[in-house]
Structures are given as C-alpha cells and as structure tokens.
Amino acid sequence: MELTEECAPIVVVSHYLSVDGFAGLVEALRAAASQTALLVLTDGNACMAATKGLPSEIITSFESFILDASQLKLTLGDLRDRYSSVPWNSVVASERSFTDYSFLMGATGHRFERDSYIVPLILNLVSFFDAEFERLKPRAVITARGDNLFTFIAAIVAEEKGIPLLIPHPAFLNENGGLEAGYFGNTPFLESFSMVRHYLELKARSLTDSERARAEAFSASLIAYDGRITLEHYYKKKDFERPVTPQRNRLLRYIREQNCLDSTVAFYKIDWRRKVGANFRRIFRQYRARHFLASQIADVPEESVFFAMHFQPEASTLVNGIWYSNQIALIETLSKALPLGYTLIVKEHPRGRGMRPFWQYEHIANLHNVQFCDLPSKEILGHCKMAVSISGSIGLEALAMKKPVLMFGRTFHTFHPLYYRVGCPEDLPSLLHGVLIDGHFQKREALEEEIHRILLAYLNAMYPFSPIGKRMADLTTHLLDELDQPMDVAREWLNRLHDDRSSIQKD
C-alpha cells in the first residue's frame, strides 16, 4: 500500500496483547476519515485484526517482514550509522523476557540469551519499523507503552525520524480520588507534551483563586489516597499479592501456548521449566519477605529520606529509569551519599514481595544508615525530609506534602524543574547536603504557587477515561485534537530540562 504525502496515514503499532483494543481504535480512526495503517508483531495478530473487520491491505506484521527475502534488512553498520545516538544495549536491557537487569535472579522464568540471538532480533525489529515508516511516511505513530521490545523500538525509531508519537496511557492519580483517566505520552519515557504546554501557560501568569483551590483539593486527595485501591482495581481478586503466575488452572495451557512460539518473532517466549521453578521461588521468597518486613522497626527517625522501591520487572525502571534499574546498587549509592546522621528509609513495593532473593533484603538492612519500614507510604513520607524515586508517582505525592524530591528517571510527571536531578553519582552528596542541611528547597521563591502549577498541568492534560481495551476507540477525538497542537516547544523544553542536570537546582 503506497500512500502519498497528502494522505499520510496515522500508523498504529500493536503489541501482541493489545490487538483487540487497537483494532477498535484503527476502525474508529478510519471512520473519522483518517488514513490508518496497523503494524503488528505476528501473522496471527494480523489474522486476528482482520477478523475484527480491518482490511488486510492496511495490516503488516513483523513476522511476514522478516520472512520476505525481498525486504532489505539493516546491517550492524547501518544501525550504528543511522541510529548513532541510540544506546541499543540499554534498549536490550529493557526487555524482561531474556535479561535480568532487575536483579531478581530467577523470579520471572525468563530465558537467558546472548548476542547471537539478541543482535539479529534488534536488527530485524529496527529494520521493520525503519522500512515501514519510510514507506508509509506517517503523520503520527500511536503505540502502547514501551514495556517490551516491539513497542519500545517503534517509539525510538519514530522519535529518531521526527515522527509525532502518541502513547495512550492510564493515569492512576486522578482528581477526587478517581481511578479512570488517561493522557498521551509523546516520548518513549511517557513524557506528555500536553502537560508541558499547560505548565508553561500557567507559568507565564498568576493563578486564579479557583485554580489554587482546585490544586489544593487535588493535593489533599493525593495525600489521602491509598495506592492499594489502584492495585485492587486493575488486578482483580488481589492477583498482585499472589506469587504464582499464571494461576494453576491456566498453567498447562500457558505452557502449551509458549512451547508453540517461535522466539525469533515472539521474543517474549518463556522457558516453561524456568517458569515453574520461578513460581516455587516466589512462594518461598514471599513467605520469607513478609515475615522479615513485618519484623522491621516501625519508627521513622526525624532526619530521614524515603525511597519507595519499584515493582520489578517493569517499564518504570527498565525504560523510565534505564540506568537505575538495579535498585540494590542504587540504595547502596544513596547510603554513601547521605549526610552523616541521616537514615535512608526503604519500603518494598506491595507487588514486589516474593520477587527478590532474600539475601538482598538482608544486605540492604545491614547497611549502617538504611532501615526497612513497612508502614503505609504516606505515613512514612510524612515523617521524612525528602523523597527519592526512579520514576514513581511518590514524587507527586511528596510535592503535595511540600517535600523535596530527587528523581532519577524520566516519566510523565518529570516535566518541571522542581524535582532535583543528578548527572552522575558524584553529584549526590552535594545535592543531598544542599537540600537536607542548607534547606534549598524551602528557600525557593513562590514554592506553593509552583507546586500548584505542576498539579494543575497534570490535571489539565487528562481525558476522562482509562485507555484500555474497548475504550481505546473513544480516544479518536482526543487523539486528533492532540495532533493539531504544537509539539516543538514542549520537546525543546524537555530536552533542555533533562540535559541540564545541575548538582543543585535553585531556580
């Protein structure tokens, strides 16, 4: 299907789990008179999309591409020349199916692969998106969050080619404690140009009394919100607390399905023997972790910093915090960098209990100025002087409490300069001294007004439903409206913000 520049399509990229929802979105876009193309992973995905009523000529699969001898594939030299700014090994590290950069040591059942498998896979995936984007000359690329190689590489290639990128994503911290909302990410890190636009508009003027009241109401909602509500909403029957995945009644079918997969296409294929072993490990690890964490001291010292661990393996560390995915090493670094007399308070993620080898908890607890605490996160945060995170929403909650935040990664709420950032570990001691001892954060001018702007920019970028499953078709109007908005100013703002990682940010 050759398409002229005048009728440039919107290209939708669907991961293997999302064809149903994305097929509905494609159909809705076509009904809105938008040229649309669908790129999927496997021929099976393409057949499934066709059964949803989509014309086969607008669907291309990665599987058919790599089997087509007429398609030119990139060489390693081509990749290095054409995408010289992309750290491809960090992209490899983002895929949980055959790497363990989350340092979980056997808890996920993944395969272990070497470069003899990984390099051809990366070359094929980049070749696919490179060729299809050149052929289609898309107006925009829409894909799911880059928490797997297929969608992550689609986002990277689109960004490198200067093609507008839209990633529909749920928002878990919403106005009035609501659970159903969403926003568009516009970079592989889920950064939202809409949030940037709203923030810059608010920054250029004084807030109204009604805006301040709205921001204060949202702050109160954030402080009162219980994160387990979100977990129980999205993980039915408290599945997030169960160490066995999938559940026993689905395990044999899961193993049969996995055995039929071709890992040269279905890169997410698991080793079922490791999967069974991982389930047993998680049962044992969860039992030990619960008893250990329950036995830790509940008191939080007055001079302390809070680090809420992320669940792993997940895009929040593997994509949004690529260089900081090893949380054990990060905790060690923070321990070394804290001012003498300060304590690092660590809390394990509710879904993470059972994922880590027990020795990692013992190792962390044996660091002289590190202490585990299993109280509710908001209670811990209320006692601490500062929050530290890789990309977690604990940053927004800390701002609502008017506490400083050190953020290592990039995500949708890192669009402003109020978070502290570092460029290298050597900067950490001076940054932490400036915040904790010299009180730089509290000395910022118009601090409360700036926090209000950040929270309002976050709220103003939302649409009022979660973009999951059949609701994806409802994105059409919001998506087309977003494509009509200017993007260059927001992109330049984010680039400057993250390139300027000064050791102490005073402005």
N, C-alpha and C positions, 0 to 999 in steps of 0.2 A: 504494500500500500504506500504509494508515493504521495506525499502531501506537500502542497506549495506553501510558501511563507505566509501567503494571505490567509490561508485556512489552517494555520499552525495549531496542532491539537494540544489538549491537556493530556499528559501521559500519567496514567495511574499505575503504580507498581504495587503488586500484591504479594505478600508473603504467603507461605503455604497454609497458614491457619486462618487467613482473612479473606479468602476469595468470596465468600457469601456476602459479607458487608461491602466489599469493594466492588463487586459486580453490581449491586444496587446503586452505588454511587456513580459508576460508569453509566448505567442506564439513565439515571436522573440528569447527569451532565449532557448526555445525548439528547434527552427530551428538552433541555434548555438551549438547544441549537448550538452546542459546543462540540467541535470535533474532538474525539477522545480515542485514545489507544490504551490497551491494557497489556502490561508486561507481567508475566507470572513465572514461577520457578520451574514447574514440571509440566509435561504434556497432560498429566492427569488434572492439574489445576486448570489448564486450558479447556479440557473437555468439560470440567465442572462449570466453568464460566459460560461455555456455550449452552449448557443445559439450562442456564438461567435466562437464556434468550438473547445473549450478546452475539453479534455476528462474528464468525470465526476469523474474518479478514482483519479485524481490529485487534486480535489477540496474538501475542508472540510469547513463546516460552523459552526460557534459558536452555532447557533440555534440547529442544529442536535446534537451537542456535549452535550448540557445541557439537551436535551430530551432523551439521551441514558442512560438508567439506568445502563448499564454495565461499563460506564466510571466513574472512581474513581475521586471524587471532593476533593479538598483540604479543610481541616477544618481551622478554625481561628488559631488554634495552629500550624498546618502545615505551614500556611502562615508566622506566626511570626518567626518560626524556620528557614524556608527555605529562607526567604527574610527579614532577620532581619535588614539589612541596609537600606531598602526602607521605607521612611516616607509615608505610604499609605494614610494618611489623606490629605497630600499635593497633592497626585495624585487625590483624590476625588475633591479637591478644583479646579483642572484644568478643570473640566467639567462644561461648562456653562449651560447645559440643565436643571440642577436641583439644582444648587448652585448659589450664588451671591457674590462671593469673589471679583468681580469687583466693588461692592458697587454702583450698578446702580439702585437698588430699583424699580423694576417693569418695566424696559425699554426693557426687552427682551422677556417677555411672557413665561419664563421657569416655570417648576413645582417646588414645594418645597418638598423635600424628606428627610426622617430621616434614621437612621441607619438600621431600619427594612427592608428597600429597598436597601440601599447602600451596606451594608456589604455582603449580598448574591450575589449582582451583581459583586462586586470586586472579591469575591472568585471564582465565575464562570468564569470570564474573565481570571484571573490568572491561574486557573486550565486548561483552554482551551489551552493557549499558553505553559504552563509548560508541559502538556501531549504531545502536537503536536511537540514541539521542541525536547522532549525526544524520541519520536517515529521516527521522520524524521532525527535527527542528522544533521541539515542543515550546509552547507558550509558557508552560509550567509543568513541574513534576510533583505529583502527590503520592506520598507513600506512608507506610506505618513507621512508628519509631524504630530507629536503627539498632534494635537489640539483637540482631542476627546479621550475618554477613550480607545477605541478599539486599535487605533494605538499607543497611548502613552504607554499602558500596554504591547503591543507587543515589543516596543523598550526597555522598562525597563527589561522585562524578558530575552530578547536576551542579553542585556548588562550584567545582573547578571550571565548568563550562559556562558559568554565569547564568544558569537557567533558574528562574524563581522556584523555590522549593516550599511546599506546604505539607506539614506533618500534623494531621488532626490528632489531638491527644486529650484524654480526660484531665480534669482539674479536681483534685481531692479536697482542697481547702477553699470552700466557697462561702458566699455571703449567707448569713443567718444559719450557718451550720449545714447548708445544703450539700448533697452528695452528687448531684447531676449537673455538670457544666463541662465546658471544654474550651480549648483555644487552639490556634495554629502555631506550631513551631516552624521556623524558617531557616534553621541551620541544622546540621547533624546533631547538635547538642540540645535541640529543642528550644533555642532562644527565639523569642517572639518579637517580630518587628512591630506588631501592634502595641505590645506593652511598651516598647521603646518610644513609639510615636506619642502614645498617651503620656508617658513620663516627661518627654521633652516639652510637650504642650503645657503640662501642669507646672513644669519648672520655670517656664517663661512668664508666669503670672502668680499673683497671690491666690490662695484657695478661698472659696466662699465658705460661709458658716455651715451651709448644708453639706458641703464636701468634707469639711472637718468632722462633722457629726457622723457622716457615713463611714469615714476612715476609723473613727473611734469605736463605732459599733462593730466594725469588722475586726478591729484589734481585740475587743472583748470576746468576740466569737472565736477567734484563733486561740486565745488564752484558755477558754473554757472547753475547747473541742477535744474529744477523746479519739485518738488515732485508731483505736480498735474498731470504732464504728465503720471506718472506711474498709478495714480488712474484712470485717464480717459481712459488709455489703458486697464486696467483689469476690470473696472466697466463701461460698456458701457452706453451711454446716461446719464452719470453723476449720476448713481444709488447711488453712495456713498453719494450724497447730499440729497437723498430722505428719509424722516423718516418712510414711510410706506413700510413694507416688509411682505410678497411678495406684488407685485403690485396688484391693485384692481381686474384686470381681472383674476388673478390666486388665489385669496384669498379663494374662495369657494372650489375649487379643492384641495387646500392645506389643508384646514380644514378637508375635507372628507378623504384625504390620511392619515392625522395624527390620526384621530379617529380610523382607522383600525389597527394601530400599537400596538404591544404588548410591553410594556415598559420593561419587563424582558429581552427582546432581544434588541429591538430598544430603547436604553437608551436615545436617543436624542428626544424622543416624547415630543411634547409641549402640554400645556394646551391651547386649542384654545380660551377659554374665556379670559385667561390672555394675549394671543397673540393679540386679538382685542383691549383689554384695553391698551396694551403696544404701539400699533400704535397711539392711541389717545394721550397718554402721550408724545410720541416722537414729534408729530406735535406741541403740546403746548410748550414742552421744547425747541425745536429747534427755535421757534419764539422768546422766551424769551432770549435764549442763544445768538442768533445772535445780537439782539439789545443791550444786555449787553456787549458783547465782542467788538462790534463796538464803544461803548461809552468809552472804556478804554483809558488811556493816551498812546500816541504813543511813547513818548520819552523813551529812554533806558538810565538809569544812567551809568556813566563811570565805577563805581565799582558795577558790577552785575554778576550774574551767571544765565545761561539759562537752564530751564527744559522744554523740549517739551513733552507734555502729549501724552501717547499712546492711540490709539483707543482701546476700550474695549466693549465686552469681546473678547479676542483674545489670541492666544498662546504666543504672545510677552511678556505678563505679567503673564498669568496663568501657563505657562510652563517654559519659559525662565527666568522669574523673580518671581518664586513661592512665595517667602517671601515678595515681594514688590508689590503685585497686587493691594493693596489699595493705590491709588495714592494720595488721600486726606491726609491720615496719613503720607505718605512719604513727601509730601510738608510741612506739619507741622514740621516733623523731620528736614528737611533741613533748615527751617526758624529758628529753635532753634540753629542749628549748625553753621550758617554763622558767619563770623567775624562781629563785630559791625560796622555798616555803609555800609555793602553790602546789595544789593537788589536781591531777587530771582525773575527772570522774568519767567512767566508761559504762555505758549501758548497752547490752546486747539487743539487737532488733527482735521483736516478738516472733518473727518468722525464721530467725536465724538459729534458734536453739536446736541443736542437733546437727547443724551443718559443719561446725568446726571440730577438729580434733581437740580433745580435752586439754592436751598439753598447752595449747595456745592460750586458754584461759589461765592456766597455772603460770605460764610465762609472763603474761600481762600483769597478773596480780602480784608477782614477785618484783616488779619494778618499784623502786623505793617511793616514788611520788605518784603512783597510779592506783586507783581504787575502783572496783566494780560497785555499782549500785543498781538495784532493781526496782526502785520507786518509779512511779509514773514520770514520764519525761518532763512534763510541765512543772511538776514539783521539784525535780532536780534543777531544772533551768531557773526556777525562781530563787534558788539558793546560790547559784553560780554567778561569777562576774562576767563570763563570756561563753559563747557557744562556738564550737568548731565543727565543720562538716565538709564532706567532699562535694555533695550536691543536694543534700537533703532539705526538705521543707522546714526543718527545725530552724533554718535561717529566718524565714518569715515569722515564725512564732517568737523567736528571740527579738526581732525588731519590734513586734507588737508589745513586748515587755521592755522596750527601750534598752536592750542589751547589745553590746558589740558582737559581731560575727566574723570569724575567719573562714572563708570559703575557698577550697582548693580547686574545685572543678567549675564547669560551666553548665548552666541549665536555664530553664525558663525564668527563674526569679533572680538571675545574676546580671540584670540589665542596668544596674545603677552603681555608683561609686561608693555607696555606704558600706558595702561589705569590704572587709580587709582581704588582701590577696598577697601572695608571695611569688617571686620568680624562682627562688631556689631555697633549699633548707637553711643555708647560712643567714638568710634574712629573718628567719623566725625569731631568734632571741630578741633582736632589737624591736621587731614588731610587737611581740608579746609584752616586752617591757614598756613600750610606749603606751599600749592600751591599758595594761593592768596596773602599772605603777604610776605612770605620768598622767593617766586619765585623758588621753587624746580624744576618745570617742565622746565623752561627756562635754568636751570643750568645743565641739563642732557648733557652728552658728546655725540657728533655726533647725535644731535636730528634730524636734517633734514635727515640724512642718514637712521636713524631708521624708520622714517615715510615712506621713500621711500621703505624700505624693506617690511613693512606691506602692503602697497598698491600693490606692485608687487606680494607678496604672494597671496593676494586676487585675483588679475587678473589671475595669472598663474594657479589657481585651477579651472577656469571656462571652461565649454564646451559651444559651440556657439549656443545654442537654449534653449528655456524655456521648462522644462519637464512637459508639461500639455497636457492632452487629448491624441490624436493620436500620438503626438511627443514622447510619452513615449517609444514606440518601438525603437526609434532611440538611446535610452540610452544603448542598449545592449553592443556595443563595449566598450564604456566608462566604463560601469559597470564592465565588465570582466577585463579590464585593471586595474581598481581600486582595484579589489580583489587580483591582483598579487602584489600589493605594500605592503611594510612592514607597520604594524599598531602599533606595540608595543611602538616604540619610541615616536610617536605622542601622544598615550594615556598616557604614563608616563609624558610627558611634560605638558599636560593639567591638569593632576591630581596634579602635583607639583605647577603649576601656580595658581590653584584655592584653593589649601589647604594653600598656603602661602599668606594670606590676611593681610599683614603688614599695619600699620596705615599710614606710609609714605613710598612710594616706590621711592628710589633714583637711582636704577640701571637700 
